[in-house]
Amino acid sequence: KHISTQISDELKYVKKNLIIISPYFIPSDVMMEKLKIEREEGVEVTILTNSLASTDVFPVYSGYQYYIKPLIEMGVKLYELKPDSFKKLVTRTEWANPNSISLHTKMIIFDDDRLGVGSANIDPRSSKLNTELFMIINSEKLTKEEKMEVNKVINLQNFYRLSWGKYSKEFDDDMTQYGPIW
């Protein structure tokens, strides 16, 4: 089965919550429609991805930014990784720059009983160009353990929680702009 078909099939069975972790998050129109349906059915949807400051591929953020407002408006909890997250945990600077951490995990948690892991991001390259793998693990125990770990790190020390709103431009008091608020 193709990865996008496999994920789409799994989404049909989500009843309570869905957590998507993808460093490069550019959803297709089909994925956006699926997320909208999930939200309308009362499913709590949480997405974790890189911020502009933490990504290692700036054009990906450019593609993702157009989805921020629609995702927030449909009630998705949208989190972006801060570049200095987990700084206190990184002590070996020979393999990691503690001043710039980037999200690399690709995982989907479906309710409390299924865990999707692999090499695929939620973006067009993973869906159409790259050779990727993705597997669904049916394990309540493993899924709950991973969900517990994710919930430990989703906090304002590590992630920005995005909202959408109005703010004044610093250089012009008469101008109001709407956009993401970190």
SULLINCOR-V876392 format. One record per residue. N is the residue number from 1. PHI is phi as a letter, one per 40 degrees, with the letter a starting at -180 (* if undefined). OMEGA is omega as a letter, one per 20 degrees, with the letter a starting at -180 (none if undefined). Layout:
BEGIN
<<N,PHI,OMEGA> <N,PHI,OMEGA>>
END
This chain:
BEGIN
<<1,*,r> <2,c,a> <3,d,a> <4,c,r> <5,c,a> <6,c,r> <7,c,r> <8,d,r> <9,c,a> <10,c,a> <11,c,r> <12,c,a> <13,b,r> <14,c,a> <15,b,a> <16,b,a> <17,a,a> <18,a,r> <19,b,r> <20,b,r> <21,b,a> <22,a,r> <23,c,r> <24,b,a> <25,b,r> <26,b,a> <27,c,r> <28,c,r> <29,c,r> <30,c,r> <31,c,r> <32,c,r> <33,c,r> <34,c,r> <35,c,r> <36,c,r> <37,c,r> <38,d,a> <39,c,r> <40,c,r> <41,c,r> <42,g,r> <43,c,r> <44,c,a> <45,b,r> <46,b,r> <47,b,r> <48,b,r> <49,a,r> <50,c,r> <51,c,r> <52,d,a> <53,c,a> <54,b,a> <55,c,r> <56,b,r> <57,b,a> <58,d,r> <59,d,r> <60,c,r> <61,c,r> <62,d,r> <63,c,a> <64,c,a> <65,d,a> <66,c,r> <67,c,a> <68,d,a> <69,c,r> <70,c,r> <71,c,r> <72,c,a> <73,c,r> <74,c,r> <75,g,r> <76,c,r> <77,c,a> <78,b,a> <79,b,r> <80,b,a> <81,c,r> <82,c,a> <83,c,a> <84,b,r> <85,c,r> <86,g,a> <87,d,a> <88,c,r> <89,c,a> <90,c,a> <91,b,a> <92,c,a> <93,c,r> <94,c,r> <95,b,a> <96,a,r> <97,c,a> <98,c,r> <99,c,a> <100,a,r> <101,c,a> <102,b,r> <103,c,r> <104,b,a> <105,c,r> <106,b,a> <107,a,r> <108,b,r> <109,b,a> <110,b,a> <111,f,a> <112,b,a> <113,b,a> <114,b,a> <115,b,r> <116,b,r> <117,b,r> <118,i,a> <119,b,a> <120,c,r> <121,c,r> <122,c,a> <123,a,a> <124,c,a> <125,c,r> <126,c,a> <127,c,a> <128,b,a> <129,b,a> <130,c,r> <131,c,a> <132,b,r> <133,b,a> <134,a,r> <135,b,r> <136,b,r> <137,b,r> <138,c,a> <139,a,r> <140,c,a> <141,c,a> <142,c,a> <143,c,r> <144,c,r> <145,c,r> <146,c,r> <147,c,r> <148,c,r> <149,c,r> <150,c,a> <151,c,r> <152,c,a> <153,c,r> <154,c,r> <155,a,a> <156,c,r> <157,c,a> <158,b,a> <159,b,r> <160,c,r> <161,b,a> <162,c,r> <163,b,a> <164,b,a> <165,a,a> <166,b,r> <167,a,r> <168,c,r> <169,c,a> <170,c,a> <171,c,a> <172,a,a> <173,c,a> <174,c,a> <175,c,r> <176,b,a> <177,b,r> <178,b,r> <179,i,r> <180,c,r> <181,b,a> <182,c,none>>
END
